[in-house]
Amino acid sequence: MFFLYQIIVSIIILITPLILIYRLIKNKEDKKRFIEKFSFPTKKKREGKLIWFHGASVGELLSVIPVIKHYEKKKSIDQILVTSSTLSSSKVFQKFKFKKTIHQFYPIDHLYFTNKFLNYWKPNLAIFIESEIWPCMFKKLKERNINLILLNARFTKKTFDRWMKIKFFSKSIFEKITIAFPQNNETSTFLKKINTAKVNFIGNLKFAENKDHTQNKLSDFLKIELKNKKVWVASSTHKNEEIFCAKTHLELKKKTKNLLTIIIPRHIHRVKEIVSELNKYNLKVVCHSSRKKNLKKIDIYIVDTFGETQKFHKNSSSVFLGGSIINRGGQNPLEAARYGAKIFHGPNIDNFKDIYALLKNLNISKKISTPKQLASFIVFKKNKIIGNKIKKMGTKILNKTLRKLDTYIKNEYKKT
């Protein structure tokens, strides 16, 4: 089965130049750094011990920022390598000012490229985040006796069922994981069934707060503008969900003065398309990148720059999470809830159903299905008590996670 996997990857590599050209034209790849995906490093490796973190995209990387900050302070760790696959994640990561942490794009999962990557970076420990499972890389890490941790692991039943269709192959991959720290009980059960050697449930690391205040601050003029407005946020929206939000805005406008709807699209390359759609509703739209100083007559404010979500969540009392009206499994609501916002979502939240269940029990999340329904529930006052409760839960999970990782690094994986 592994041989077949290699053949499939090899065939994909043959058409990769065409895919890359298309993605470069569409500005979905970094023109200077895409070579990293072929294991051509653009940063230098330091001498000494290196910890490697890998996450697919923005959400995964942001979840381990508190962990990375912890190891930035450790003198025994000489360098931290962070890899991801998306352009957006690299741009968001650049906003953090680390001293010994660098970012590279994850290599193609082929034996040639994984070998080349590991020969150069020589990590002492590999920490993969959530559901990043790569057969070639796992095989080579095991052969080199490099221990592999699956941190904040998450698998839905749908994902688990797919892996179980190729049960023998799947078990041969998952048995190479040294230890997994699942973020929920469901994932813990799945990992045990699929042959993971050690499984230790701690909790969801995404409850932990990223205390980087430089990322949270709005510009002075924007602070003043938002203070004089009734603001709600629609975050991580997908195609057609912006129209849903526009209709919600029109419903709210019937009873609310000085209203401002902030939309943060999941994919900012869609901004022109979104503006065009919203203009059909006779709404006055402005983009964050325009740096417009006066928002008095503006209906919709579109955030079209990377890494801005947190600051807008912090300054809103009501947040609608996208990917839930359409069937994309929803988005993680914890960041917005941590700041005391009321959370709204559609019916499709399979990827985060355990978190939403908790928030529902705390009476801070609500399922909606129509713009009129959403408009009727939106509030303009934060619940700081609930926000603080979530922060405390996050601190507890983070500290426990760090203690576990410290033990593994110190006693088992720290190479001399």
Secondary structure, DSSP 8 states (H G I E B T S, - for coil): -HHHHHHHHHHHHHHHHHHHHHHHHTT-S-TTTGGGGGT--SS---SS-EEEEE-SSHHHHHHTHHHHHHHHT-TT--EEEEEES-HHHHHHHTTS--SSEEEEE---SSHHHHHHHHHHH--SEEEEETT---HHHHHHHHHTT-EEEEEEE---HHHHHHHHTTHHHHHHHHTT-SEEEESSHHHHHHHHHTT-S-B-----GGGS----GGGT---HHHHHHHHTSEEEEEEEE-TTHHHHHHHHHHHHHTT-SSEEEEEEESSGGGHHHHHHHHHTTT--EEEGGG--S--TT-SEEE--STT-HHHHHHT-SEEEESSTTTTS-----HHHHHTT-EEEE-S--GGGHHHHHHHHHTT-EEE--SHHHHHHH--SS--HHHHHHHHHHHHHHHHHHHHHHHHHIIIII---
